[in-house]
């Protein structure tokens, strides 16, 4: 069965919405993402800076790495985002990454940054679309890339 890329995006969207069991709001989708990755401990680093400054640097880091911000805020001390959807050459598999950043204000001008990432994969066989799977990334260079870029932004002149 030959399908168009446009149809594939609708299949992925339907599969992603199916993960949350027919929920009607984006907050429910975000809550589902948080619940699915709750069993995998976040990667944690402590950085120098005030909470607002670290939040802004984390926001800029996510955008620099290609994530669109989909939730959170400075008052909530968290950011959520999703990468663009990547499609395989044969249009049978779509992949997307989700990111969740939590910030904890510490004493002495330090902030703890907790980072969790997942990969969302939707497959379409010749007979039917399979439900999307969401797998936490455990040991990925993506974590190092995020923390390296965050540190670079915090150390840049004029960032304080």
Secondary structure by P-SEA (a helix, b strand, c coil): ccccaaaaaaaaaaaaaacccccccaaaaaaaaaaaacccccbbbbbbccaaaaaaaaaaaaaaacccccccccccccccccccccccccccbbbbbbbbbbbbbbcccbbbbbbbbbbbbbbbcccccccbbbbbbcccaaaaaaaaaaaaaaaccccc
